Amino acid sequence: MERTFDLIVLGAGPGGYVAAIRGAQLGMKVAVLEKKHVGGVCLNIGCIPSKNLISSAALVSGAGKLAGFGVRTDFTGFDYGSVHAQSRMAAETLSKGIRYLLDKNGVTLVEEAGRITGPREVTTASGEKLSAQNIIVATGSRPRQIPGLEADGEQIFSSDDMLLCKELPKSICIIGGGAIGCEFAYILNSFGASVSLVEMTEHLLPNEDAEVAKALAMAFKKKKISVHLKSKAEIVRKDDQGVTVKITDVKGKAKETTVEKVLVVTGRVPNTEDLGLEEVGVELEKGFVKVNEYYQTNVPSIYGIGDVVPTPMLAHVASKEGELAVEYIAGKSGTEAPFVPYIPGCVYCEPQVAGFGVTEESALAQDSEAKVFKFPFKGAGKAVAIGKSEGFVKIITDRDGQIVGAHIIGADATELIHELVLAAWKKIPVQEVAKMVHAHPTLSEAVMECCRGYEDWMIHI
Ligand code: FAD
């Protein structure tokens, strides 16, 4: 007999598993299909293992600074095999945790690929037909393959290959200076690899505030990462000696470098093929699932969330979209203010970078009365005490003090950003955040001080 559900979710990444659990919480009978790894890219070959490697990298790069704190150690190096194994363990632990949560919420997990075979029907790889009132497509994305830079898993790596590789390359050329490229540059450089980082646009993290991105490039250069901006990389040769990459800058000046590996991180493409979407009439646009503000496609019983829709490819965006789609299906939508302008984008290298909303350049171009304030971490006692006084907080407001963007580079930036996101989202004027008591000594005091910039009363500068 055909199994029937209220909701079927295709894909158990941070979009799909959150949608499934939220659906169950709202009383739906839910099935989630997953063809490879519960937790999706994020938990298995994305956010989680990369952050684990970053924390090991920070320990290794921090070992040299221990003497400055009066700590004597016999640090004799590291074993990259164990470092890597630890990152796989973190991924596995969290994936198991998601299985537990699905089970606890009564969600049926079907560990097979699914294909949509009707507006309310999904067929599994083994041929079972499942039906539901509504279907959510949350099948995520995969690394983009660029002609001439195709990953071969041996010398030319995608982010998947890099995260699964148990050996540390001696030298690497990273093509793509976005968040993933910068994080890998930091990780591999910290473990002693010789790293070149090539970015086609004017600065690293192309969507970030230019001043923040320039500060990151400077910090990377200090670590001896060779940063090439406004430059294009081509593979000239692959042989036993390694891979020879030609890096050509905007003026046409070219340089060749031979490295053990090349890592290509130039973007991702949505997984929307072989899902039966076109057959049931779901409209796609440039490979993405086209949806309305409730993540509903033109076929009313089919929704799309996460990396398959044209919104920022981030885990927290996928999860939020999953919640909102399910709440709409349950008739509970419309209670939240729009979240899209308030999505924090975070980069977890050292120094960390976090930002949301408009950048300084775009704010000043759009609004001559926009105001920009900056407070350096060296003015915050905690930052100095812990030896992490590099970087600054930058806040952009309209003339009435509404926060329209914020950008932080420095220690714990990825945690500090949320106070400002909340203020912007809930329209709390910057003057109010400036007056709120912040504990001393904390890095959050730098955020408070920056907010005081609006009425020109920063104390520690
Ligand atoms: P995915 O996580 O891609 O999950 C989709 C799932 O669907 C997969 O498990 C797949 O196997 C399954 N699937 C596909 N087709 C089918 C089918 N036909 N039937 C059944 N199952 C199917 N984002 C952040 O916010 N913070 C970070 O720090 C961060 N770091 C990253 C680091 C790296 C190296 C990478 C690659 C990405 C990172 N991301 C980060 C991005 C983040 O991983 C994605 O935005 C997020 O995973 C998207 O979630 P999703 O649910 O849409 O899709």
Residues whose N, C-alpha, C, O or C-beta is under 5 A from the ligand:
A	BS01	FAD	L10 G11 A12 G13 P14 G15 G16 L33 E34 K35 K36 H37 G39 G40 V41 C42 I45 G46 C47 S50 E112 A113 G114 A138 T139 G140 S141 S159 I180 N271 I305 G306 D307 V308 M313 L314 A315 H316 A318
